[in-house]
Amino acid sequence: MSNENGNENGRRFFTTSEIARYCAVTNDGVLKWIKSSKLRAFSTPGGHYRISAEDFRAFLERFDMPVDESFFRGSQKERTVLVVDDERDIRDIVRRLLEELDVDLKIEEAKDGYEAGIKVGNLQPDLVIMDLMMPKVDGFQLCRSIRENDETRSVKVLAITAFPEQDNVKKMYDAGADLCLIKPLQLEHFKLEVMRLLNEATRDRAAS
């Protein structure tokens, strides 16, 4: 059984964007390979193409292109995003926006800062997207706890709030947030910033 993230029984699938970066071509170039049957792929329910590691390796060998084993080894870890908000509707909206990205993600949710703190420790996600005002533990406390823990201090934090007054945005940056956005979200801008933070997280992990 496959899912939108392109994982099936533990197998690894690449996005067209990953293939394009590897081959130093445009995304349209990869689509042309797929449509001309040079590169085998399948389409997810969301309309995104996925290419198995086995099929991509066969493509490289067929066209005498270099096979970088570090690329295949490095691709084994899914990037993880934790969405934290006490409103289910907001969590659903953020999940939908994340699923629209052409990138493999494991998406987890928490309904308050206390539950999120436990999940951050267990998952060590690449990115936490959190509301500021939540029961039990608010976003300020959660962000500070992430930054104060040696095992999680490198986790990227994207805060979202409908209450930018009372210096809430400044307080969140002071607590260690990488970015703070105001509700209602500008959807395309939000997706671009998520990708930027995920890419930064990937570079940071590689450097460490």
N, C-alpha and C positions, 0 to 999 in steps of 0.2 A: 504493500500500500504506500503510495507516495503522497507528499503534501506540497503546499505552496513553496516551501523552502527547498524542495528538490532533494530531500533525503528519503531513501527507500531501503528499509532493512539495513541501515548502517552504511549504505553506499554513499559515495560523494559525487555531487553534481555541481558543475560550474555554471555561472551565469554568462550571458553573451558579453557582458562588460568585462568580466574576468578574462575571457578568451581574447577579447580585443586588446586588453592591456598586455597580455602575454605575447601576442603576435605583433604588437605595435601597429595595429590597423584600427580603423574606425568600427563602431558598432554596426554600421550599415554593411561594412565589408564582411563581418561575421554572418550577418543575416543572409547575404548573398551566397556564402558558402553553404549555409543550411538549406536555402531554397533550391540550390543547384545540386543538392544531395552529396556535396563533397564532405560535409560535416554532419554526422548523425545527431539528431536532437529530438526532444519532445516538448510539447507545450503544456504548461501548467493550467489549471482552471482559471487563473488570473490572466492568462494570455502571454506569459513570459516563457521564453525558451530556456531549457536546461540541457546541458551536455554532460554525459557521464565521464568520469575520469578515464575509464577504459576506452571510450570512443574518442576522446580528445587525444589520448596517447597514440591511438591507431592513426588518427588524422596526421599528427606530427610525423610519425614514422613513414606514412604513405607518401607525404610530400617532402620528405628529407629535411624536416625542420628540427632544430635542436630540442632535446627533451631535458628540461631543467628539473631534476629530481627534487630540489628544494621547494619548487612551486607545488608539486604534488604532495610533499610531506607537510608543507605549511598550510595547505588548504584543508587539513583534516579537522581543524577546530572551527566550529561555527562561532560566529560572533553573537553575543548574548546581550539583549536589551531588557532591562527591568522597568516596567511602567507602574508608577505609584500614584494613585489618586483614590480618594474615598468615593468619588462619583463613578459608577459603572459606565455611564454614557460617555464620559471623558476617556476612560480606559479603552472603550470600544472604538472611539474615534481615532485615538493615537495608534491602536493596534492596526486599524484599517490603513492608516497612512504609512505605517511601517511595512505592511504587507504589499503596498504599492511600489516599494523600492525594489529595483532589480538587483537584489543582493540576498544571500542566504543569512537568515537571522533566526535565532531562537528567542522567542518573545515570552517573557514571564510577567506576571502581574502581582501587585500587592495592593491591598485596600487601605492601608494606613502605614505610618512611618515605623511602627513597631514591627509589623510583619515584614516590611521592606528591609529593616536592619538585619533580621535573621537571614533573609534571602540573599542580601548583598554578601554576607559572610560566607554563605554556602556556595553561591554561584560565582562570586567574583566577576560580575558582568563587565562587559566593555563599556556600557553606557547605562546610566540610570536617568529616566525621565520622570521628574517628580513635581507634584503640586506643592505649593508652600503651606497652605492652610489645611491640615489634616488632624484627625483625632489621635490621641495617645502620644504620638511623637510627630512634631511638625517638620516641615521641610528644612528649616534652619538647623534643628537638632540633628536630623538625619544626615545632612550634608557635613556638618562638623564631625560627626562620628565616623563617616567614611574617610575624611581627611586625616583624622587622628589615628587611624588604624594602619599600621605598616603594610598589611596585606591588601588593603583596599584603597589606599591613598591615591593610586594612579587611575582609579575608575573615573571615567568622564561623567560629569553631572550637568544635565540640562533641566533647568527649573522653568516651570510655567505657572503663571499666576493671573488671576483676574483682579488683583488688588495691588497695583503698583504704587499706590500712595503710601504714606508713612515710611518712606525710605525702604520699603520691602525689597526692592531690587538691589539696592546698595547693600543691605544686610545679607542678602543671599550671596552676592559676590564676596563679601567679607567672610562668609562661612565657607567659601571655597568652591562655589559653583563655576563651571567653565562658561556657562551661558544662561541668561535668563530671558525668556520670551513672554510677551503679554497676550492673554486671551482677549478676544477670540484669535486663534492662531491664523497667520497667513500661511496657507497650506504648503505652497511650493517653497516658500522661504524656510519653513519648518523642515521639510524633507531635505533641502540642501544643507542645512545646518546639522541635521542628524548624520548625513553622509560625511560631512567634514569631521565631526567628532569621532565617528567610527573609524575613519581613515587615520586620524591622529592616534586613536587607541591602538590600532594595528601597528603603526610605526613605533609607538612607545614600547609595545610588547616585543617587537623584533629587536629594538635597540637594547632592551634589558636581557 
